[in-house]
Amino acid sequence: MADLKDLRKRFATAYNDRDVERMMQLYRADAVVTGRPRGTLAGEAEIRADWTSFLEAMPAGKVTLDRQAAEGSGVFTEWAFSRDGSEVTARGVDVAEFEREQVKVQRWYYFRS
């Protein structure tokens, strides 16, 4: 089994590369994401549409991972987001629960700087 923290790092790299396909490979087809600005997202189509829209709206956005901890099938990641690649505009934590090396449930908690 892959290191769950490494899977979250792969997601951040895919995000910064603007590669929705690589991002989506890390989600189960039936994944559920909560805490995003658009509410709860259920399933591949909704999650893909949300990430695609987000990347298009913020083409220079970058995410950095500050700290991570893994326990059981979950990983907690503290992150910082920069809208333009320089100044941090949001900070948060996401909790991802994995099944077969893919996100099954993800919860976001964040605030804008």
Backbone atoms as SQL, in Angstrom:
CREATE TABLE atoms (id INTEGER PRIMARY KEY, chain TEXT, resi INTEGER, resn TEXT, atom TEXT, x REAL, y REAL, z REAL);
INSERT INTO atoms VALUES
  (1, 'A', 1, 'MET', 'N', 0.844, -1.191, 0.000),
  (2, 'A', 1, 'MET', 'CA', 0.000, 0.000, 0.000),
  (3, 'A', 1, 'MET', 'C', 0.879, 1.241, 0.000),
  (4, 'A', 2, 'ALA', 'N', 0.491, 2.224, -0.781),
  (5, 'A', 2, 'ALA', 'CA', 1.239, 3.475, -0.879),
  (6, 'A', 2, 'ALA', 'C', 1.132, 4.269, 0.417),
  (7, 'A', 3, 'ASP', 'N', 2.120, 5.096, 0.666),
  (8, 'A', 3, 'ASP', 'CA', 2.085, 6.017, 1.800),
  (9, 'A', 3, 'ASP', 'C', 1.000, 7.054, 1.507),
  (10, 'A', 4, 'LEU', 'N', 0.024, 7.176, 2.397),
  (11, 'A', 4, 'LEU', 'CA', -1.101, 8.082, 2.164),
  (12, 'A', 4, 'LEU', 'C', -0.650, 9.538, 2.057),
  (13, 'A', 5, 'LYS', 'N', 0.372, 9.907, 2.810),
  (14, 'A', 5, 'LYS', 'CA', 0.882, 11.272, 2.708),
  (15, 'A', 5, 'LYS', 'C', 1.459, 11.524, 1.314),
  (16, 'A', 6, 'ASP', 'N', 2.108, 10.517, 0.755),
  (17, 'A', 6, 'ASP', 'CA', 2.630, 10.658, -0.608),
  (18, 'A', 6, 'ASP', 'C', 1.512, 10.837, -1.624),
  (19, 'A', 7, 'LEU', 'N', 0.383, 10.169, -1.405),
  (20, 'A', 7, 'LEU', 'CA', -0.756, 10.335, -2.316),
  (21, 'A', 7, 'LEU', 'C', -1.264, 11.775, -2.285),
  (22, 'A', 8, 'ARG', 'N', -1.306, 12.381, -1.099),
  (23, 'A', 8, 'ARG', 'CA', -1.738, 13.783, -0.994),
  (24, 'A', 8, 'ARG', 'C', -0.721, 14.716, -1.655),
  (25, 'A', 9, 'LYS', 'N', 0.563, 14.379, -1.542),
  (26, 'A', 9, 'LYS', 'CA', 1.601, 15.174, -2.214),
  (27, 'A', 9, 'LYS', 'C', 1.445, 15.066, -3.725),
  (28, 'A', 10, 'ARG', 'N', 1.127, 13.875, -4.218),
  (29, 'A', 10, 'ARG', 'CA', 0.891, 13.706, -5.660),
  (30, 'A', 10, 'ARG', 'C', -0.281, 14.562, -6.119),
  (31, 'A', 11, 'PHE', 'N', -1.322, 14.649, -5.276),
  (32, 'A', 11, 'PHE', 'CA', -2.471, 15.481, -5.614),
  (33, 'A', 11, 'PHE', 'C', -2.047, 16.946, -5.713),
  (34, 'A', 12, 'ALA', 'N', -1.280, 17.440, -4.742),
  (35, 'A', 12, 'ALA', 'CA', -0.827, 18.836, -4.761),
  (36, 'A', 12, 'ALA', 'C', 0.013, 19.112, -6.001),
  (37, 'A', 13, 'THR', 'N', 0.869, 18.183, -6.369),
  (38, 'A', 13, 'THR', 'CA', 1.688, 18.352, -7.568),
  (39, 'A', 13, 'THR', 'C', 0.808, 18.407, -8.817),
  (40, 'A', 14, 'ALA', 'N', -0.170, 17.516, -8.894),
  (41, 'A', 14, 'ALA', 'CA', -1.089, 17.516, -10.038),
  (42, 'A', 14, 'ALA', 'C', -1.874, 18.827, -10.094),
  (43, 'A', 15, 'TYR', 'N', -2.309, 19.317, -8.929),
  (44, 'A', 15, 'TYR', 'CA', -3.028, 20.601, -8.879),
  (45, 'A', 15, 'TYR', 'C', -2.126, 21.716, -9.417),
  (46, 'A', 16, 'ASN', 'N', -0.920, 21.808, -8.907),
  (47, 'A', 16, 'ASN', 'CA', -0.011, 22.874, -9.339),
  (48, 'A', 16, 'ASN', 'C', 0.362, 22.755, -10.806),
  (49, 'A', 17, 'ASP', 'N', 0.306, 21.544, -11.358),
  (50, 'A', 17, 'ASP', 'CA', 0.550, 21.317, -12.785),
  (51, 'A', 17, 'ASP', 'C', -0.696, 21.522, -13.633),
  (52, 'A', 18, 'ARG', 'N', -1.834, 21.787, -12.996),
  (53, 'A', 18, 'ARG', 'CA', -3.124, 21.976, -13.673),
  (54, 'A', 18, 'ARG', 'C', -3.556, 20.724, -14.420),
  (55, 'A', 19, 'ASP', 'N', -3.331, 19.569, -13.815),
  (56, 'A', 19, 'ASP', 'CA', -3.609, 18.289, -14.457),
  (57, 'A', 19, 'ASP', 'C', -4.803, 17.611, -13.773),
  (58, 'A', 20, 'VAL', 'N', -5.997, 17.942, -14.248),
  (59, 'A', 20, 'VAL', 'CA', -7.223, 17.399, -13.661),
  (60, 'A', 20, 'VAL', 'C', -7.257, 15.880, -13.774),
  (61, 'A', 21, 'GLU', 'N', -6.734, 15.335, -14.851),
  (62, 'A', 21, 'GLU', 'CA', -6.751, 13.875, -15.015),
  (63, 'A', 21, 'GLU', 'C', -5.956, 13.198, -13.904),
  (64, 'A', 22, 'ARG', 'N', -4.777, 13.700, -13.601),
  (65, 'A', 22, 'ARG', 'CA', -3.972, 13.121, -12.517),
  (66, 'A', 22, 'ARG', 'C', -4.644, 13.340, -11.172),
  (67, 'A', 23, 'MET', 'N', -5.278, 14.488, -10.976),
  (68, 'A', 23, 'MET', 'CA', -6.012, 14.747, -9.732),
  (69, 'A', 23, 'MET', 'C', -7.123, 13.710, -9.570),
  (70, 'A', 24, 'MET', 'N', -7.880, 13.478, -10.629),
  (71, 'A', 24, 'MET', 'CA', -9.033, 12.583, -10.562),
  (72, 'A', 24, 'MET', 'C', -8.629, 11.125, -10.382),
  (73, 'A', 25, 'GLN', 'N', -7.435, 10.744, -10.798),
  (74, 'A', 25, 'GLN', 'CA', -6.972, 9.379, -10.584),
  (75, 'A', 25, 'GLN', 'C', -6.871, 9.055, -9.093),
  (76, 'A', 26, 'LEU', 'N', -6.793, 10.089, -8.267),
  (77, 'A', 26, 'LEU', 'CA', -6.649, 9.888, -6.830),
  (78, 'A', 26, 'LEU', 'C', -7.992, 9.843, -6.101),
  (79, 'A', 27, 'TYR', 'N', -9.106, 9.970, -6.839),
  (80, 'A', 27, 'TYR', 'CA', -10.451, 9.873, -6.255),
  (81, 'A', 27, 'TYR', 'C', -11.132, 8.602, -6.726),
  (82, 'A', 28, 'ARG', 'N', -11.881, 7.962, -5.847),
  (83, 'A', 28, 'ARG', 'CA', -12.748, 6.856, -6.254),
  (84, 'A', 28, 'ARG', 'C', -13.888, 7.437, -7.100),
  (85, 'A', 29, 'ALA', 'N', -14.478, 6.626, -7.945),
  (86, 'A', 29, 'ALA', 'CA', -15.598, 7.077, -8.778),
  (87, 'A', 29, 'ALA', 'C', -16.789, 7.508, -7.928),
  (88, 'A', 30, 'ASP', 'N', -16.924, 6.939, -6.723),
  (89, 'A', 30, 'ASP', 'CA', -18.050, 7.266, -5.838),
  (90, 'A', 30, 'ASP', 'C', -17.639, 8.166, -4.665),
  (91, 'A', 31, 'ALA', 'N', -16.524, 8.885, -4.805),
  (92, 'A', 31, 'ALA', 'CA', -16.031, 9.742, -3.724),
  (93, 'A', 31, 'ALA', 'C', -17.023, 10.855, -3.383),
  (94, 'A', 32, 'VAL', 'N', -16.923, 11.323, -2.136),
  (95, 'A', 32, 'VAL', 'CA', -17.734, 12.442, -1.662),
  (96, 'A', 32, 'VAL', 'C', -16.780, 13.479, -1.072),
  (97, 'A', 33, 'VAL', 'N', -16.950, 14.740, -1.479),
  (98, 'A', 33, 'VAL', 'CA', -16.136, 15.842, -0.983),
  (99, 'A', 33, 'VAL', 'C', -17.062, 16.866, -0.339),
  (100, 'A', 34, 'THR', 'N', -16.754, 17.256, 0.902),
  (101, 'A', 34, 'THR', 'CA', -17.570, 18.252, 1.594),
  (102, 'A', 34, 'THR', 'C', -16.702, 19.436, 2.004),
  (103, 'A', 35, 'GLY', 'N', -17.370, 20.574, 2.218),
  (104, 'A', 35, 'GLY', 'CA', -16.677, 21.765, 2.684),
  (105, 'A', 35, 'GLY', 'C', -16.177, 22.681, 1.598),
  (106, 'A', 36, 'ARG', 'N', -16.384, 22.320, 0.358),
  (107, 'A', 36, 'ARG', 'CA', -15.985, 23.188, -0.756),
  (108, 'A', 36, 'ARG', 'C', -17.015, 24.313, -0.861),
  (109, 'A', 37, 'PRO', 'N', -16.644, 25.418, -1.521),
  (110, 'A', 37, 'PRO', 'CA', -17.588, 26.540, -1.642),
  (111, 'A', 37, 'PRO', 'C', -18.933, 26.164, -2.262),
  (112, 'A', 38, 'ARG', 'N', -18.952, 25.150, -3.099),
  (113, 'A', 38, 'ARG', 'CA', -20.198, 24.767, -3.766),
  (114, 'A', 38, 'ARG', 'C', -20.957, 23.685, -3.001),
  (115, 'A', 39, 'GLY', 'N', -20.558, 23.415, -1.769),
  (116, 'A', 39, 'GLY', 'CA', -21.260, 22.414, -0.960),
  (117, 'A', 39, 'GLY', 'C', -20.701, 21.027, -1.167),
  (118, 'A', 40, 'THR', 'N', -21.545, 20.025, -0.959),
  (119, 'A', 40, 'THR', 'CA', -21.123, 18.629, -1.081),
  (120, 'A', 40, 'THR', 'C', -21.089, 18.210, -2.536),
  (121, 'A', 41, 'LEU', 'N', -20.010, 17.552, -2.896),
  (122, 'A', 41, 'LEU', 'CA', -19.852, 17.017, -4.250),
  (123, 'A', 41, 'LEU', 'C', -19.853, 15.498, -4.136),
  (124, 'A', 42, 'ALA', 'N', -20.635, 14.847, -4.961),
  (125, 'A', 42, 'ALA', 'CA', -20.731, 13.392, -4.904),
  (126, 'A', 42, 'ALA', 'C', -20.463, 12.804, -6.280),
  (127, 'A', 43, 'GLY', 'N', -19.455, 11.968, -6.363),
  (128, 'A', 43, 'GLY', 'CA', -19.151, 11.260, -7.601),
  (129, 'A', 43, 'GLY', 'C', -18.167, 11.990, -8.486),
  (130, 'A', 44, 'GLU', 'N', -17.603, 11.221, -9.384),
  (131, 'A', 44, 'GLU', 'CA', -16.547, 11.707, -10.266),
  (132, 'A', 44, 'GLU', 'C', -16.954, 12.925, -11.087),
  (133, 'A', 45, 'ALA', 'N', -18.129, 12.917, -11.665),
  (134, 'A', 45, 'ALA', 'CA', -18.538, 14.022, -12.542),
  (135, 'A', 45, 'ALA', 'C', -18.592, 15.354, -11.794),
  (136, 'A', 46, 'GLU', 'N', -19.196, 15.358, -10.606),
  (137, 'A', 46, 'GLU', 'CA', -19.296, 16.601, -9.834),
  (138, 'A', 46, 'GLU', 'C', -17.932, 17.072, -9.349),
  (139, 'A', 47, 'ILE', 'N', -17.110, 16.155, -8.888),
  (140, 'A', 47, 'ILE', 'CA', -15.784, 16.526, -8.392),
  (141, 'A', 47, 'ILE', 'C', -14.919, 17.044, -9.535),
  (142, 'A', 48, 'ARG', 'N', -14.944, 16.370, -10.661),
  (143, 'A', 48, 'ARG', 'CA', -14.174, 16.810, -11.836),
  (144, 'A', 48, 'ARG', 'C', -14.621, 18.201, -12.287),
  (145, 'A', 49, 'ALA', 'N', -15.920, 18.424, -12.381),
  (146, 'A', 49, 'ALA', 'CA', -16.437, 19.728, -12.817),
  (147, 'A', 49, 'ALA', 'C', -15.999, 20.834, -11.861),
  (148, 'A', 50, 'ASP', 'N', -16.027, 20.546, -10.556),
  (149, 'A', 50, 'ASP', 'CA', -15.629, 21.546, -9.571),
  (150, 'A', 50, 'ASP', 'C', -14.146, 21.892, -9.698),
  (151, 'A', 51, 'TRP', 'N', -13.295, 20.872, -9.781),
  (152, 'A', 51, 'TRP', 'CA', -11.860, 21.150, -9.910),
  (153, 'A', 51, 'TRP', 'C', -11.548, 21.843, -11.232),
  (154, 'A', 52, 'THR', 'N', -12.201, 21.445, -12.303),
  (155, 'A', 52, 'THR', 'CA', -11.969, 22.089, -13.596),
  (156, 'A', 52, 'THR', 'C', -12.332, 23.565, -13.524),
  (157, 'A', 53, 'SER', 'N', -13.480, 23.865, -12.946),
  (158, 'A', 53, 'SER', 'CA', -13.927, 25.243, -12.787),
  (159, 'A', 53, 'SER', 'C', -12.967, 26.035, -11.905),
  (160, 'A', 54, 'PHE', 'N', -12.536, 25.431, -10.814),
  (161, 'A', 54, 'PHE', 'CA', -11.626, 26.100, -9.883),
  (162, 'A', 54, 'PHE', 'C', -10.302, 26.433, -10.570),
  (163, 'A', 55, 'LEU', 'N', -9.741, 25.492, -11.302),
  (164, 'A', 55, 'LEU', 'CA', -8.469, 25.729, -11.994),
  (165, 'A', 55, 'LEU', 'C', -8.609, 26.798, -13.070),
  (166, 'A', 56, 'GLU', 'N', -9.725, 26.812, -13.769),
  (167, 'A', 56, 'GLU', 'CA', -9.952, 27.835, -14.795),
  (168, 'A', 56, 'GLU', 'C', -10.097, 29.219, -14.172),
  (169, 'A', 57, 'ALA', 'N', -10.746, 29.295, -13.012),
  (170, 'A', 57, 'ALA', 'CA', -10.964, 30.578, -12.343),
  (171, 'A', 57, 'ALA', 'C', -9.680, 31.145, -11.738),
  (172, 'A', 58, 'MET', 'N', -8.741, 30.280, -11.392),
  (173, 'A', 58, 'MET', 'CA', -7.495, 30.721, -10.751),
  (174, 'A', 58, 'MET', 'C', -6.299, 30.078, -11.448),
  (175, 'A', 59, 'PRO', 'N', -6.005, 30.519, -12.668),
  (176, 'A', 59, 'PRO', 'CA', -4.966, 29.861, -13.466),
  (177, 'A', 59, 'PRO', 'C', -3.554, 29.954, -12.896),
  (178, 'A', 60, 'ALA', 'N', -3.297, 30.894, -11.999),
  (179, 'A', 60, 'ALA', 'CA', -1.957, 31.016, -11.416),
  (180, 'A', 60, 'ALA', 'C', -1.905, 30.486, -9.982),
  (181, 'A', 61, 'GLY', 'N', -3.012, 29.925, -9.500),
  (182, 'A', 61, 'GLY', 'CA', -3.073, 29.450, -8.112),
  (183, 'A', 61, 'GLY', 'C', -2.091, 28.325, -7.833),
  (184, 'A', 62, 'LYS', 'N', -1.526, 28.343, -6.636),
  (185, 'A', 62, 'LYS', 'CA', -0.592, 27.300, -6.200),
  (186, 'A', 62, 'LYS', 'C', -0.943, 26.874, -4.789),
  (187, 'A', 63, 'VAL', 'N', -0.762, 25.599, -4.520),
  (188, 'A', 63, 'VAL', 'CA', -0.977, 25.062, -3.176),
  (189, 'A', 63, 'VAL', 'C', 0.346, 24.518, -2.660),
  (190, 'A', 64, 'THR', 'N', 0.597, 24.742, -1.373),
  (191, 'A', 64, 'THR', 'CA', 1.751, 24.144, -0.714),
  (192, 'A', 64, 'THR', 'C', 1.235, 23.357, 0.490),
  (193, 'A', 65, 'LEU', 'N', 1.882, 22.255, 0.774),
  (194, 'A', 65, 'LEU', 'CA', 1.512, 21.434, 1.919),
  (195, 'A', 65, 'LEU', 'C', 2.457, 21.769, 3.064),
  (196, 'A', 66, 'ASP', 'N', 1.875, 22.176, 4.189),
  (197, 'A', 66, 'ASP', 'CA', 2.693, 22.569, 5.330),
  (198, 'A', 66, 'ASP', 'C', 2.991, 21.405, 6.258),
  (199, 'A', 67, 'ARG', 'N', 1.960, 20.638, 6.629),
  (200, 'A', 67, 'ARG', 'CA', 2.130, 19.504, 7.546),
  (201, 'A', 67, 'ARG', 'C', 1.131, 18.421, 7.196),
  (202, 'A', 68, 'GLN', 'N', 1.519, 17.191, 7.534),
  (203, 'A', 68, 'GLN', 'CA', 0.633, 16.059, 7.305),
  (204, 'A', 68, 'GLN', 'C', 0.775, 15.053, 8.437),
  (205, 'A', 69, 'ALA', 'N', -0.309, 14.336, 8.678),
  (206, 'A', 69, 'ALA', 'CA', -0.285, 13.219, 9.618),
  (207, 'A', 69, 'ALA', 'C', -1.218, 12.155, 9.076),
  (208, 'A', 70, 'ALA', 'N', -0.804, 10.910, 9.198),
  (209, 'A', 70, 'ALA', 'CA', -1.633, 9.800, 8.726),
  (210, 'A', 70, 'ALA', 'C', -1.944, 8.876, 9.886),
  (211, 'A', 71, 'GLU', 'N', -3.171, 8.361, 9.863),
  (212, 'A', 71, 'GLU', 'CA', -3.590, 7.383, 10.866),
  (213, 'A', 71, 'GLU', 'C', -4.610, 6.469, 10.208),
  (214, 'A', 72, 'GLY', 'N', -4.380, 5.183, 10.297),
  (215, 'A', 72, 'GLY', 'CA', -5.299, 4.235, 9.681),
  (216, 'A', 72, 'GLY', 'C', -5.425, 4.503, 8.193),
  (217, 'A', 73, 'SER', 'N', -6.652, 4.697, 7.727),
  (218, 'A', 73, 'SER', 'CA', -6.889, 4.945, 6.301),
  (219, 'A', 73, 'SER', 'C', -7.056, 6.432, 5.998),
  (220, 'A', 74, 'GLY', 'N', -6.691, 7.298, 6.955),
  (221, 'A', 74, 'GLY', 'CA', -6.880, 8.729, 6.756),
  (222, 'A', 74, 'GLY', 'C', -5.588, 9.513, 6.821),
  (223, 'A', 75, 'VAL', 'N', -5.609, 10.658, 6.171),
  (224, 'A', 75, 'VAL', 'CA', -4.477, 11.586, 6.238),
  (225, 'A', 75, 'VAL', 'C', -5.026, 12.995, 6.427),
  (226, 'A', 76, 'PHE', 'N', -4.389, 13.733, 7.320),
  (227, 'A', 76, 'PHE', 'CA', -4.740, 15.121, 7.621),
  (228, 'A', 76, 'PHE', 'C', -3.658, 15.995, 7.009),
  (229, 'A', 77, 'THR', 'N', -4.044, 16.957, 6.202),
  (230, 'A', 77, 'THR', 'CA', -3.074, 17.796, 5.516),
  (231, 'A', 77, 'THR', 'C', -3.390, 19.260, 5.776),
  (232, 'A', 78, 'GLU', 'N', -2.406, 19.981, 6.304),
  (233, 'A', 78, 'GLU', 'CA', -2.520, 21.435, 6.451),
  (234, 'A', 78, 'GLU', 'C', -1.882, 22.054, 5.212),
  (235, 'A', 79, 'TRP', 'N', -2.584, 22.999, 4.600),
  (236, 'A', 79, 'TRP', 'CA', -2.111, 23.560, 3.339),
  (237, 'A', 79, 'TRP', 'C', -2.282, 25.073, 3.308),
  (238, 'A', 80, 'ALA', 'N', -1.581, 25.686, 2.351),
  (239, 'A', 80, 'ALA', 'CA', -1.707, 27.120, 2.083),
  (240, 'A', 80, 'ALA', 'C', -1.942, 27.278, 0.589),
  (241, 'A', 81, 'PHE', 'N', -2.767, 28.243, 0.233),
  (242, 'A', 81, 'PHE', 'CA', -3.103, 28.485, -1.165),
  (243, 'A', 81, 'PHE', 'C', -2.769, 29.923, -1.527),
  (244, 'A', 82, 'SER', 'N', -2.180, 30.091, -2.685),
  (245, 'A', 82, 'SER', 'CA', -1.876, 31.410, -3.219),
  (246, 'A', 82, 'SER', 'C', -2.602, 31.572, -4.541),
  (247, 'A', 83, 'ARG', 'N', -3.409, 32.595, -4.632),
  (248, 'A', 83, 'ARG', 'CA', -4.195, 32.856, -5.847),
  (249, 'A', 83, 'ARG', 'C', -3.303, 33.179, -7.040),
  (250, 'A', 84, 'ASP', 'N', -2.195, 33.895, -6.776),
  (251, 'A', 84, 'ASP', 'CA', -1.322, 34.322, -7.874),
  (252, 'A', 84, 'ASP', 'C', 0.071, 33.698, -7.812),
  (253, 'A', 85, 'GLY', 'N', 0.276, 32.745, -6.937),
  (254, 'A', 85, 'GLY', 'CA', 1.570, 32.090, -6.836),
  (255, 'A', 85, 'GLY', 'C', 2.542, 32.780, -5.900),
  (256, 'A', 86, 'SER', 'N', 2.123, 33.878, -5.234),
  (257, 'A', 86, 'SER', 'CA', 3.040, 34.566, -4.316),
  (258, 'A', 86, 'SER', 'C', 2.435, 34.697, -2.922),
  (259, 'A', 87, 'GLU', 'N', 1.499, 35.594, -2.723),
  (260, 'A', 87, 'GLU', 'CA', 0.910, 35.845, -1.406),
  (261, 'A', 87, 'GLU', 'C', -0.136, 34.785, -1.046),
  (262, 'A', 88, 'VAL', 'N', -0.065, 34.273, 0.182),
  (263, 'A', 88, 'VAL', 'CA', -1.028, 33.280, 0.648),
  (264, 'A', 88, 'VAL', 'C', -2.388, 33.952, 0.812),
  (265, 'A', 89, 'THR', 'N', -3.410, 33.382, 0.183),
  (266, 'A', 89, 'THR', 'CA', -4.759, 33.948, 0.252),
  (267, 'A', 89, 'THR', 'C', -5.741, 33.055, 1.004),
  (268, 'A', 90, 'ALA', 'N', -5.341, 31.818, 1.297),
  (269, 'A', 90, 'ALA', 'CA', -6.198, 30.917, 2.076),
  (270, 'A', 90, 'ALA', 'C', -5.328, 29.862, 2.740),
  (271, 'A', 91, 'ARG', 'N', -5.785, 29.419, 3.900),
  (272, 'A', 91, 'ARG', 'CA', -5.137, 28.330, 4.622),
  (273, 'A', 91, 'ARG', 'C', -6.222, 27.351, 5.048),
  (274, 'A', 92, 'GLY', 'N', -5.841, 26.096, 5.178),
  (275, 'A', 92, 'GLY', 'CA', -6.842, 25.136, 5.608),
  (276, 'A', 92, 'GLY', 'C', -6.263, 23.782, 5.915),
  (277, 'A', 93, 'VAL', 'N', -7.185, 22.892, 6.257),
  (278, 'A', 93, 'VAL', 'CA', -6.859, 21.497, 6.530),
  (279, 'A', 93, 'VAL', 'C', -7.864, 20.659, 5.762),
  (280, 'A', 94, 'ASP', 'N', -7.384, 19.596, 5.158),
  (281, 'A', 94, 'ASP', 'CA', -8.337, 18.639, 4.618),
  (282, 'A', 94, 'ASP', 'C', -8.049, 17.277, 5.221),
  (283, 'A', 95, 'VAL', 'N', -9.119, 16.546, 5.399),
  (284, 'A', 95, 'VAL', 'CA', -9.054, 15.194, 5.948),
  (285, 'A', 95, 'VAL', 'C', -9.536, 14.273, 4.842),
  (286, 'A', 96, 'ALA', 'N', -8.658, 13.387, 4.412),
  (287, 'A', 96, 'ALA', 'CA', -9.002, 12.470, 3.322),
  (288, 'A', 96, 'ALA', 'C', -8.977, 11.042, 3.845),
  (289, 'A', 97, 'GLU', 'N', -10.048, 10.327, 3.575),
  (290, 'A', 97, 'GLU', 'CA', -10.137, 8.913, 3.927),
  (291, 'A', 97, 'GLU', 'C', -9.975, 8.110, 2.647),
  (292, 'A', 98, 'PHE', 'N', -9.058, 7.169, 2.674),
  (293, 'A', 98, 'PHE', 'CA', -8.713, 6.413, 1.479),
  (294, 'A', 98, 'PHE', 'C', -9.267, 5.002, 1.515),
  (295, 'A', 99, 'GLU', 'N', -9.517, 4.495, 0.332),
  (296, 'A', 99, 'GLU', 'CA', -9.836, 3.088, 0.120),
  (297, 'A', 99, 'GLU', 'C', -9.141, 2.681, -1.169),
  (298, 'A', 100, 'ARG', 'N', -8.314, 1.667, -1.085),
  (299, 'A', 100, 'ARG', 'CA', -7.543, 1.196, -2.248),
  (300, 'A', 100, 'ARG', 'C', -6.751, 2.321, -2.907),
  (301, 'A', 101, 'GLU', 'N', -6.105, 3.124, -2.088),
  (302, 'A', 101, 'GLU', 'CA', -5.209, 4.199, -2.540),
  (303, 'A', 101, 'GLU', 'C', -5.909, 5.312, -3.303),
  (304, 'A', 102, 'GLN', 'N', -7.221, 5.444, -3.098),
  (305, 'A', 102, 'GLN', 'CA', -7.978, 6.548, -3.681),
  (306, 'A', 102, 'GLN', 'C', -8.843, 7.173, -2.596),
  (307, 'A', 103, 'VAL', 'N', -9.090, 8.468, -2.748),
  (308, 'A', 103, 'VAL', 'CA', -9.923, 9.180, -1.780),
  (309, 'A', 103, 'VAL', 'C', -11.352, 8.685, -1.884),
  (310, 'A', 104, 'LYS', 'N', -11.897, 8.288, -0.733),
  (311, 'A', 104, 'LYS', 'CA', -13.298, 7.877, -0.648),
  (312, 'A', 104, 'LYS', 'C', -14.138, 9.036, -0.116),
  (313, 'A', 105, 'VAL', 'N', -13.640, 9.701, 0.930),
  (314, 'A', 105, 'VAL', 'CA', -14.321, 10.849, 1.536),
  (315, 'A', 105, 'VAL', 'C', -13.262, 11.902, 1.832),
  (316, 'A', 106, 'GLN', 'N', -13.577, 13.154, 1.502),
  (317, 'A', 106, 'GLN', 'CA', -12.660, 14.258, 1.781),
  (318, 'A', 106, 'GLN', 'C', -13.448, 15.402, 2.390),
  (319, 'A', 107, 'ARG', 'N', -12.931, 15.935, 3.501),
  (320, 'A', 107, 'ARG', 'CA', -13.572, 17.063, 4.175),
  (321, 'A', 107, 'ARG', 'C', -12.594, 18.227, 4.209),
  (322, 'A', 108, 'TRP', 'N', -13.050, 19.403, 3.783),
  (323, 'A', 108, 'TRP', 'CA', -12.217, 20.609, 3.747),
  (324, 'A', 108, 'TRP', 'C', -12.643, 21.558, 4.849),
  (325, 'A', 109, 'TYR', 'N', -11.656, 22.139, 5.517),
  (326, 'A', 109, 'TYR', 'CA', -11.860, 23.197, 6.507),
  (327, 'A', 109, 'TYR', 'C', -10.858, 24.287, 6.163),
  (328, 'A', 110, 'TYR', 'N', -11.325, 25.486, 5.872),
  (329, 'A', 110, 'TYR', 'CA', -10.389, 26.523, 5.443),
  (330, 'A', 110, 'TYR', 'C', -10.929, 27.911, 5.756),
  (331, 'A', 111, 'PHE', 'N', -10.027, 28.875, 5.674),
  (332, 'A', 111, 'PHE', 'CA', -10.406, 30.277, 5.810),
  (333, 'A', 111, 'PHE', 'C', -9.551, 31.082, 4.847),
  (334, 'A', 112, 'ARG', 'N', -10.076, 32.190, 4.432),
  (335, 'A', 112, 'ARG', 'CA', -9.351, 33.088, 3.531),
  (336, 'A', 112, 'ARG', 'C', -8.528, 34.070, 4.343),
  (337, 'A', 113, 'SER', 'N', -7.312, 34.296, 3.896),
  (338, 'A', 113, 'SER', 'CA', -6.418, 35.222, 4.607),
  (339, 'A', 113, 'SER', 'C', -6.776, 36.662, 4.298);
